[in-house]
Amino acid sequence: MKLHLYQASLTLILCVLFGQYSILSGQPITEGNYWKKQAIEEIIKPWTAHAIDHEYGAYHSFLDQDWKPFNGDHKYPGMIARHLFSATVAYMLSGKDEYRQQAAQTYDYLITHGWDEQYGGWYNELDRSGKVVDASKDLFMQTYAITGLAMYYVMRKDSEVKAYVDRSIALLEQHAWDTQNGGGYVRALQQDLTIKNRDKVFSPQLAPLSGYLLYLYAATRDAQYLQMSERILQTVVENMTDEESGWIMEGYDQQWKLLPQGNAWMNTGHNVEVAWMLMRLYDLTGKEEYQKQAMDLNRQLLQYAFHPESGVWYHKIKVADAQQHSEDSPWWVQAYGNMFQLYLYHSSGDQKYLDNFRKGAEFWNQNLIDKKLGGAYLSALADGSIDNGNKAVRTKTSYHAMEHGLLNYLYLDVWANHKRITLHYFITNADEEKLYPLPIEEMAYEIEKVLVNGKAWNQVSQEEGYISLPPKKNQHVEVSLRKR
């Protein structure tokens, strides 16, 4: 018996050493807790250990596969805010005060160095010491600055944070939304908020939905966020869909004419993002046209962009010939594919979508997670080899991997497994506040237990799904709930 146990233990050790199991080998990938643990142990922990710039504050912007800084290390407020999102999520998942403090330090740096006090909005680029290098307002960076702030507000309910969120959104609505040419956000503003580039490219259009509007709606139930989401998504579908191929394309001029450059290949991650947002709006509004548009796009994606045996989501598909695809999968494209298939499983109950998630998640774990040093590689090839091992570049932070962990945890245990989930909040200003504790498109849940600073709290509206909080500051609120 002892020999048998020894041999089994040795086999397990060898499998881990040679990469046949992930660090979390004891837990199935269809259990939400697996992803909660991955987010903490394999994502945020190594980022905290290696990426914080202890000399000048915030985070190193460029880190190689071994977590070594390179490329001069200028800083980007929009990307620093992505780390704010990640540290906030780490606290929400774990309740560990170290992550709350990390989020607070990141927020303080962002406000001190990234916000333009004269005109409003977020600077494009800083040097390593925090001095402004580029004061213009690229919409990619603006939307992700709001993303981090929005999640920080969800966790804290802080009025100052909400003021920055609201003003940032208002600035984009006033200065970047094109009211004369069929809507859409322009590509970039000057420092004084006049238009710098009138083109309409993909990320500034959809990032408001996936980054902050739907999280804000779940946390506040404020109809303005849902209305804004619908307006933006309808604008995208109407103006960015290629009539011949059906794909959502990347770049247009001010009049929504396709730009000749950059549109020969469609971006899988962006098409997944559109389909995913359509399904989320369908769940919130019940409008069947959203579901139909999402499922039409999903059929194309599964036919051309997803390999059901290996689980890889190909980065790009040639528009003129959908049989041609790139061989790489960036970490964020794989993450979006995984989360979207889980969402479809929740929406339809069709086992094939859970199988797609399982395959995609296996590819993620085996080929995009660094099992030795932690974190996600920038991209892997379809054969599983590393394409680009960098941990951080100008557009890569901890954000997508942490959101992947958060939403996989919630989608699986709330919807697929019908288990109790637990989230943590730290409320700094709760005057007349309602805490809606589930940040996904689910309104029918039972709040089973609430602890405020470790003590049971029973001021709960089960029918409307919120917790009434006492008007006190600095309250740690632990919430356990499950779907009805």
N, C-alpha and C positions, 0 to 999 in steps of 0.2 A: 504493500500500500504506500509506504513512504517513497519507494523507488518510483512508483507511478506518479505521485504528486511532484517529485523532483523533476521527472522528465517533462511533465506538463508545464511546470514553471519555467524550465529551461527553454522549451519550445516557445512560450509566450515572450520571454526575454529576447530570444533570437529574432522573432517576428518584429518586435518593436525596433530592435537595432537595425534591421534590414528594411525598415519602412513598410512592412506589410500591414501594420496597424498604426492608426494615429495615436496621439497621446491619450485620447479619450476612448481607447479601444473597448473598455468595458460597457459602454453605453451605446445603444442603437441610435443611428442617426435620425430615426423617426420619433425620437423622444425629445421634447423641447428642452429638457435639462441639459442634454448633450451640447446644444448650441449656446445656452447660457454659460456653461463652463468654458466652451471654446472662446467665447467673447472675452471672458475674464483671464483665463490662463494662457491662451495662445495668441491673443491679439493685444488687449490693453496692457497686460503686464510687461511684455517685451517693449512695447512702444514707450511705456513710462520709464523703463530701465535705460533705454538707449536714445530716445529721440528728443528728450527735453534739453533745451539749451540752458544749462545751469549758469553760464556766464552772463548772457544777455537777456534771458527770458524767452518764453514761448518755446518753439520747436525748431529743430533743424529741418530745412525744406528738402534737402537732397541727401538720401542715405542709400548706400549700396547694399548688396546682399548681406554683408557682414555688419550692417548698421553703422558703417563709417561715413561721416559727412564728406560731401564733395561738392564741386561746382559753385564755390563762393558763398553759398548759403544765404542769399537774400530771402526775405520773408514776405508772405502774401496774406493779408488779413482774411480773405475769403477762405484760405486753407487753414489758417489758425482757428477759424470758427468751426471748421470741420472737426478739428480736435476737441473743441468745446462740446460739440455734439457727442463725441466718443466718450469723453470723461463723464459727461452727464449720464449717458446710457450705462456706463460702468457702475455709477452709483445707484441708478434705478434698479439694476439687476442684482447688485450685491449688498447695498446698504453700507458699504465700507467708507468710512469718513475720508480716507486718503483720496478717494476719487472725487468726492465733493470738494475737497480743498484744491485738488488739481483743476477741477472745472472753474472754481472761483478765481484761481490765479490766472487761468487762461482768459477768462472773461475780463479781468482787470487789465491785462496786457492789451487785449483787443480794443477796449474802450480808450485806453490811454494813448495807444500808438496808431490804431487803425481808423478811428472815426475822424472825419473832417469837421472840425468845429465851426469853420467858416460857412461852408456850403451844405454840409450834411452828406451822408453817404460814406462809403468805405474806400480808403486809398487802395490802389491797385498793388503797389509793391513798396516794401521797406528794405533798407539795408539790414545787416545782421544786428546792428545796435538799436534798430527801431526808428531810424530817421527816414523820412519820406523820399523815395526814389522816383516813383511814378504816382502822381496825384490824380490821374484820370480814373474813371469809374467804369471798368469793363463789367458788363452785365453778368458774366459767368461768376466773377468774384463777388459781385453785389448779392446775387441770389444765395450763394453759399454762406456769405456772412450772416444773412438772415436765418439760414438753416440752423446754424449752431446756436444762435440767440433764441430761436423759437423753442428748441428742445430744452435749453436751459430755463426758459420761462415755464415750460410744461412742468419741469421738476421743482421749481422754486416758487412759482406764482408771485414773482417779484415785480412790483410796479415800475421800477426803473428799467428793468430788462424789457418789459412789455412796451415801454415808451420808445426804446430804440427799435424794437420790432415794428411797431406801428409807424414810426416816422420813416423807417427804411422802406417799408412797403409803399407808403404814400409818395415818397420821392420817385420810386420807379413808376408808379401809376401816373404821376403828374408829368414827369420828364422823359420817360423811356417808352411808354406805351403809345403806339402810333394810332391816333384817332382819325387820321385822314385817309389811310390806305389799307383798310380792311383789318386793322388791329395788328397785334404782335408787338413784342419788345424789340427795340433797336439793339444793335450789338454793343455799342459803347457810348459813354458820355464823357465830356471834358470835366475837369475838376469843378467848373462852375455850373455843371449840370446841363449845359448846352450839348447838342448831339455831336459826337465825334465820328461815329460810323453808323450809317442808316441801314446796313444790311440786317437781315433777320435770320440768325442761325439757330440751330436746334436747342442747345442747352439752356439759354435764357428763357426759352418758351416753356419747357417742361419742368425745369428744376424748381420753380415755385410750387408746383403741385407735390412732387415727390419729396422735396426738401422740407417745406414748412406749412403750406396751406392745409393739407389734409391732417397733419399732426395738430395744428392749431384748432381746426374744426373739432376734432375728437376731444380736445382738452377744454374747449370753451362752449361748444355747440352754437357758436356765433355764426349766423347764416351768411354774413358777408364773405367768410372764407370759402364756403361752399359755392356761393354765387360766382366769386372770382375764379374758382377752380373750373367751373363749367364754362365760363366765358373763354378762358385761356385754352382749354382742351378742345373746345369746338373750333376755335381759331386755328389751332394746329391741324386738326383733321381736315378742315375745309381747305386749307391753303398749302399744306406741306405733303399731301398725299400725291404720289405720282400716279396719274390716271392709267397708264399702261401696265405698270408692274404691281401697283397697290402698295408699294413700300412708302414709308415716311422718309422724306429726303432731308438733307443736312442744311443746305444754305440757299437763301433767296435774297433778292434785292428788296428795296423798300416797297415796290409794287407787287411783291410776291412772284417775281419772275425768277425761274431757277438760275442760279449762278453756274457758269460753265465749269468752274473749278470745284473739285471736291465732291462731286455728285455721281461719279461713275460707279461707286460702290456704296451700298447702303450699310448703315451701322446697326448691327443686331441689337446691341444694348439699348439704343434709343428706340427702336421699334418695339422691343419688349416693354420698355418703359411706358410707351403710349398705350399698348394693350393692357398693361397692368393698371394704369391710371383710369382707363375706361371701365374696367371691371370694378374698381373701387368706387367710382362715381355711380355705376349701376347699383351697387349695394346701398349707396346712400340715397339715391333718388328714385330707384325703380324704373328708370327710363330704359326701355328695351333696346333703343337704338345704340346705346352705349355697349350693351352686352353683345349685340350683333357685330358691331364694328370691332370689338375686342376679339371675338371668336374668329372672325374672318382673318384678322391679322395673325392670330395664333396659329391657324391652320397653315399659313404660309411659312411662319417661323419654324414650326415643327417639321415641315417638309424639307426646308432648305438649310436652316441655320442650326439645327440640333441633331446630334448623332445619338440615337437611342441606345446604342450598345456601349459606347465609351462615356457618354454623358457630357461631351464637350459642346459648348455653345460657340460656334465659329464667330469670330469678331466681325467679319464683313462678307457680304454677298454681292457679286457683280450684278448690277441692275439689268444690263442687256442680256445676261445669261445666268440665271439663278443657280445653275448647276456648278458654277465656279465660286469658290469661297476661299477666304484666307485660311491659314493653318493655325492661327494663334487664337487664344482666348484670354483677354485681359481679366484681371481679378474681378473688376466691377461688372463686366458683362456676364461672367459665370454666376456671380451673386444675384444679379437681377433675374437671370433665367431661373435660378433655383427658387427665389421668392415668388416669382410669378406662377410657376407650376404649382407651388403649394397653395397659392391663392385660388387657382382654378380648381384644385381638389376640394377646397372648402366650398367653393361656389357650386360645383357640379356634383360632387361625390363620386366622380369617375376615377377608378383605381389607376388608370393609365397616367394621370397627372401626378399621383403620388409616386408611381414608378419612375416617371421622368425626374421628379425631384430627387429621388434616391440615387439615380444614376448621376445626375448633375452634382449632387452633394459628395458622392464618392470621388468624382473627378476633382472637385474643389479640395477635398481633404488630402488626396494622394499627390496632387500635382501643383497646387497653388499655396498650400500651407507649408511653411518652413518648419519641419518637425524638430530640427536641431536648435535653431536660434529664435524661432517664433516669428509671427507676422506673416503676411501674404506677399508672395512674389508679384511683380507687376504683371507678368503674363507667362503662360505656358503654351507649348505647342500641342497639337492634337494627339501626338504620340506620347504625351506626358512629360517630355523633357522641358527644362526651363528655357523660356524664350528671352525673358528679361527678368533678372533676379532682384532688381532694385526694390527697396522697401519704401522709399519716398522719392517723388519727383514733384515738379511744380503742380501737377494735378492729382497726385496720389498721397493720401494720408491714411489715417486709421479709420476713417469714416465709413466707407462702404462695407468693410469687414465687420465693424461693430453693428451697423444697421442690420446686416445679414444675421448676426447672432441674435439681436433683439427680436426681429420679426419672425425668424424661424422658431424661436422659443414661443412666441405668442401664437403664431399661426398653428403650430403643432399642438401645443398643450391646451389652448383655448378651443380650437376648432376640431382638430383631428382626433385628439386623445381625450378631450373633455376632462382635463385635469385642473386642479387648483393651480393658479399661478400667483406669484408674489412679486410686488414691485415696491420700490422705496421712493419717497419724496422728502424734500426738506423745504418746508414752507417758511418763507421769511416775512411775508406780509399777508395775513389771511383775513383781513377785515372784509366781512360779507362775501367771502370767497366760497365757491363751490369747487370741489376737487372731483373731476371726472377722471377716474384712475386708469382707464384702459385706452391706450393711444392707437387703436386700430378701428376699422369700420365694423364695430360690433356694439350694439346698443342693449342687447338682452343678456345681461349678466347679473349674477348674484354676488353681492359683496359679503363675504363670509366672515371676515375678521378685519378690524382696524385697530392698530395700536398707535397712539400719539405719545411720543416720548416714552414708549414702553408700557403705557397704560391703555387698557381697553377703552374704546370710544364707540358709542352707539348712535351718534347723530348722523344717520344714513337714510337717504331716500332710495329704496330699492327700486321703486317704480321708474324713477328718472335717472338712476344710476350715478348719483353723486354723493359725496361726503360733505357735510357742513362742518367747517372747521372753527374752532374757537378763535377769537380775535387776539391771538398772541403770536409773537415772532419766534423764529428759530425752532420750528417743530419738526421732528423726524416722524414722518407718517409711513407706517408699514401697512400695506393693503394686500389682502389675499382675496381672490375672487375666482369664480368659474362661470362658464356659460350656462345659462338656464336650460 
